[in-house]
Amino acid sequence: MTRWLLLPALLLPGLAAAHDYPTVARADYVLGCMAANGNTRLALERCACAIDAIAGQLPYDRYEAADTILRMQAGNLGERAGAFRDPPQARAEVEALQRAQAEATLRCFP
């Protein structure tokens, strides 16, 4: 009986990797996205689609790094924000997230 439970995982090995974002991270994204898009049922569907699309393109650790960098840049850190803005790796992480978000927008916000 247990082997039947494993069958979907064996048939769809990429599914687990594409959906490894913690529920709290997904919910946080959807809530912010909904607030920016009118807090409607349609916004809920589109924003949930968007975080799923982003998760399919970007591993969670890279999403988390880019999100942290963007939050630090948005804060009032003055010169200290340079550590999150200037390094090439920080820019690369943010650009990867922005590309994933752009693709998600095209797919989920027709």
C-alpha positions in Angstrom: 0.0 0.0 0.0 2.8 2.4 0.8 4.4 2.1 -2.6 1.3 3.7 -4.2 1.9 6.8 -2.2 5.4 7.1 -3.7 4.2 6.7 -7.3 3.5 10.4 -7.9 6.9 11.4 -6.6 8.6 8.9 -8.9 6.6 10.0 -11.9 7.1 13.8 -11.3 10.6 14.1 -9.7 10.9 17.9 -10.6 7.6 18.7 -8.8 9.0 18.5 -5.3 12.0 20.7 -6.2 9.8 23.3 -7.8 7.7 23.6 -4.8 10.2 23.7 -1.9 9.2 27.2 -0.7 8.0 27.3 2.8 4.3 28.0 3.1 5.0 31.2 5.1 7.1 32.5 2.2 4.5 31.7 -0.3 1.7 33.3 1.8 3.9 36.4 2.4 4.4 36.8 -1.3 0.7 36.3 -2.1 -0.4 38.8 0.6 1.9 41.5 -0.7 1.1 40.8 -4.3 -2.7 40.9 -3.5 -2.3 44.2 -1.7 -0.6 45.7 -4.7 -3.3 44.3 -7.1 -6.6 45.1 -5.4 -7.2 42.3 -2.8 -9.7 40.5 -5.1 -10.3 36.9 -5.8 -8.7 37.3 -9.2 -5.6 38.9 -7.6 -5.4 35.9 -5.2 -5.4 33.5 -8.2 -2.9 35.5 -10.2 -0.6 36.0 -7.2 -0.7 32.4 -6.3 0.1 31.5 -9.9 3.0 34.0 -9.8 4.7 32.6 -6.7 4.3 29.1 -8.2 5.9 30.3 -11.4 8.8 31.9 -9.5 9.3 28.8 -7.4 9.5 26.8 -10.6 12.4 29.0 -11.9 14.3 30.0 -8.8 15.4 27.8 -5.8 14.2 29.0 -2.5 17.6 29.9 -1.2 18.2 32.3 -4.1 14.7 33.8 -3.7 15.3 34.3 -0.1 18.7 36.0 -0.7 17.2 38.3 -3.3 14.3 39.2 -1.1 16.6 39.9 1.8 18.8 42.2 -0.4 15.7 44.1 -1.7 14.4 44.5 1.9 17.7 45.8 3.1 18.0 48.2 0.2 14.5 49.5 0.9 15.3 50.1 4.6 16.8 53.3 5.9 20.4 52.0 6.2 22.2 54.8 4.5 25.7 53.9 3.6 25.3 50.4 5.2 22.9 49.5 2.4 25.8 49.6 0.0 26.8 46.1 1.2 23.5 44.9 -0.2 23.6 47.0 -3.4 27.1 47.1 -4.7 28.5 43.6 -4.7 28.0 41.8 -8.1 26.6 38.8 -6.4 23.9 40.9 -4.8 23.0 42.4 -8.1 22.9 39.0 -9.7 20.5 37.6 -7.1 18.2 40.6 -7.5 18.3 40.3 -11.3 17.5 36.6 -11.2 14.4 37.3 -9.0 13.4 40.2 -11.3 13.6 37.9 -14.4 11.6 35.2 -12.6 9.0 37.8 -11.6 8.8 39.2 -15.1 8.2 35.7 -16.5 5.6 35.0 -13.8 3.8 38.3 -14.7 3.6 37.3 -18.3 2.3 33.9 -17.4 -0.1 34.8 -14.6 -1.3 38.4 -15.4 -2.5 38.2 -18.9 
